[in-house]
Amino acid sequence: GNSVTQMEGPVTLSEEAFLTINCTYTATGYPSLFWYVQYPGEGLQLLLKATKADDKGSNKGFEATYRKETTSFHLEKGSVQVSDSAVYFCADKFYFGSGTKLNVKP
Amino acid sequence: DGGITQSPKYLFRKEGQNVTLSCEQNLNHDAMYWYRQDPGQGLRLIYYSQIVNDFQKGDIAEGYSVSREKKESFPLTVTSAQKNPTAFYLCASSLRRTSGGSDEQFFGPGTRLTVL
């Protein structure tokens, strides 16, 4: 069956550092892939998505490229801010990774 | 404003009681979903519905029941058969049921259920 695996956290970075959160998936075919963000005590919000292989999703300085060769959809941001502190989830429609908590220190 | 509402935000129940969690959306979305989130874990799918009067079990449906009598509403009942019901419950919806999975899900703010 389908599954999504992402790197465990927490990840602690200083402001303006480079961020990578790894995500790999197993699925039949080539599903759409999503990154969601969750702030404390809230539901999830879509951060970005890619609907087919080689697509790059981007939003608010975050990017992720759908790579079918490596079945990966890693999240990256060149310069994180304190306000990016949250939990990030990689997902394939119904299947969510376990979440990676990001702490950004000033 | 369009969106998904879940009520209440916090819910306390005694062991052995059934409890129903509300989920309403005014986005005119066809599909709706219920997830369970436990501390430090991802979301696990309980039930989903792609059209009124139809729903499918997810990975952890045992001890839960749902109904979809109206497009806007998808209530979840946590029954006394659910062995470990204390968790954060999230409802979501997506636009189309035939999109092949390309539509993102819109989430409600969640209900934290504590069974005493």
HADDOCK unambig.tbl for C-alpha pairs under 7 A between the chains (distance, minus, plus):
assign (segid A and resid 31 and name CA) (segid B and resid 101 and name CA) 6.82 0.50 0.50
assign (segid A and resid 32 and name CA) (segid B and resid 101 and name CA) 6.23 0.50 0.50
assign (segid A and resid 32 and name CA) (segid B and resid 102 and name CA) 5.21 0.50 0.50
assign (segid A and resid 42 and name CA) (segid B and resid 109 and name CA) 4.91 0.50 0.50
assign (segid A and resid 42 and name CA) (segid B and resid 110 and name CA) 6.55 0.50 0.50
assign (segid A and resid 43 and name CA) (segid B and resid 90 and name CA) 6.74 0.50 0.50
assign (segid A and resid 43 and name CA) (segid B and resid 107 and name CA) 5.57 0.50 0.50
assign (segid A and resid 43 and name CA) (segid B and resid 108 and name CA) 5.53 0.50 0.50
assign (segid A and resid 43 and name CA) (segid B and resid 109 and name CA) 4.33 0.50 0.50
assign (segid A and resid 43 and name CA) (segid B and resid 110 and name CA) 5.74 0.50 0.50
assign (segid A and resid 44 and name CA) (segid B and resid 107 and name CA) 5.69 0.50 0.50
assign (segid A and resid 45 and name CA) (segid B and resid 106 and name CA) 6.84 0.50 0.50
assign (segid A and resid 45 and name CA) (segid B and resid 107 and name CA) 6.75 0.50 0.50
assign (segid A and resid 51 and name CA) (segid B and resid 102 and name CA) 5.91 0.50 0.50
assign (segid A and resid 93 and name CA) (segid B and resid 101 and name CA) 5.86 0.50 0.50
assign (segid A and resid 94 and name CA) (segid B and resid 45 and name CA) 6.61 0.50 0.50
assign (segid A and resid 96 and name CA) (segid B and resid 42 and name CA) 5.84 0.50 0.50
assign (segid A and resid 96 and name CA) (segid B and resid 43 and name CA) 5.76 0.50 0.50
assign (segid A and resid 97 and name CA) (segid B and resid 42 and name CA) 5.46 0.50 0.50
assign (segid A and resid 98 and name CA) (segid B and resid 41 and name CA) 4.70 0.50 0.50
assign (segid A and resid 98 and name CA) (segid B and resid 42 and name CA) 3.68 0.50 0.50
assign (segid A and resid 99 and name CA) (segid B and resid 41 and name CA) 6.56 0.50 0.50
assign (segid A and resid 99 and name CA) (segid B and resid 42 and name CA) 5.59 0.50 0.50
